[in-house]
C-alpha cells in the first residue's frame, strides 16, 4: 500500500491482489480484496465491530453513528435516515447550485487554477455550512477544524503519533466540541430551518437525540462529509481531464451526469478502505483473525471485481445496474450518500456548463493523499486555447 501507484492507479493493482485472496498484514491485521469477502465483513457487525477506542481517535466519545454497533446503531439511523433522504436532500438543490455557481464564477475567466484550492476543498465545506445554517464567513474556521483533526501531521510536519500532532488533534477536537456546543445552544434558543434544529425536534418511537448525541453527530459530519466529497471531485475532474472524449460526452449530454457520477465513484472509489475490529477469534476468507485485530476491506477492489461487476475495467457512464459499494455496505452504509450525489452532480453540471474545456499541464504528475484519494493539487488550464 506504500507503492505510489496504489494511490494513482490502484485499478491496475487490484486484480493481482484479488488473485491472492485475503492478505495477512502482520500487526496491521488482514486486508480483504474480493467483493464477497468485503460484503461478509461489512454485514456481520457482531463479529466485525465498528467500535474504536477513543484513545485512538482523539475524541471524547465515539462518533455517532459510525463507531456505534447495532442494535444501538439502528436507533440512531432510524432518526437520521429520514433527515438525509433523497427527498429532503432535493430541497437543497437550489442553495447547493447557487454555491457551485458562485465558485465557478470566480474561476471561469481565469487561464489556470488549482482546482483543489479554488473548488474541491471549498465547495463541500460551504454546503455543510449551509446545511447547518451558518454564514459562509465561517469557512476558514471549518477548514482549520477539518485539517487539524483529519490531517494534523500535514500541519505540524510531524508523523501522526508524534506528540505535536497528537496535541494538535486534541486541541482541534476540543475546539470542535466547543464550537458545536454553542451552535446547538443557539438553535435550542432560536430554532431555524437547519439540520441542527431538525436534530433537536425529531422524535422517533418516543426517542430523541441528546445534546451529546448531536455533538457527536456534528463532529462526525465534519470528518465524514467534507474530505470525501473533495476527494471524489478531485478524482472525477482529473479523470475527465485525462479522458476528453468522456468529458465531451457529458458536455453534449448533461443527462449522462448522474450515471457518470456513479461510474466514477465505482472506478475511482475515493474512499479506499473501511476497517472493522474482530470481537472474537474468528476467520474470514480462510484467514485466521484474532480478537481485537483489524480487518480492512478495499472498496475499490470490490468495485472492480468481475465476480460482481460485468466488464469492470470498462468505464461506462450508462452502466446499469451499477452495484458499486463506494458508499460502503451493510448497516453503516453512508448516511450522506444522497447529499454527496447531489453535490457531485451539481458540481459537474455547473462546472461543465461554464468550463467545458480544460486540461492538466503537460507533464503533470498527480500526488494523492492516502486512505481518501484527494489530490494535493490539481492545476487545470482552462479554455480552448489551453
Ligand atoms: C462521495 C462522498 C462520500 C463517500 C465516497 C462516502 C463514503 C462513505 C463510506 C464508505 C462509509 C462507510 C464507512 C464504514 O462502513 O465504516 C460512509 C459512512 C458515513 N458517511 Fe459517507 N461518504 C461520502 C459523503 C458523505 C457526506 C456528504 C456525509 C454527510 C452527511 C457523509 C456522512 C456519513 C456518515 C454519517 C457515515 C456513517 C454512517 C453509519 O455509520 O451508519 N458521507 N461514507
Boltz pocket constraint, residues with backbone or C-beta under 6 A from the ligand:
constraints:
  - pocket:
      binder: B
      contacts: [[A, 50], [A, 64], [A, 65], [A, 66], [A, 67], [A, 68], [A, 77], [A, 220], [A, 221], [A, 224], [A, 225], [A, 226], [A, 228], [A, 229], [A, 232], [A, 270], [A, 271], [A, 273], [A, 274], [A, 275], [A, 325], [A, 326], [A, 327], [A, 328], [A, 329], [A, 331], [A, 332], [A, 333], [A, 334], [A, 335], [A, 336], [A, 337], [A, 339], [A, 340], [A, 341]]
      max_distance: 6.0
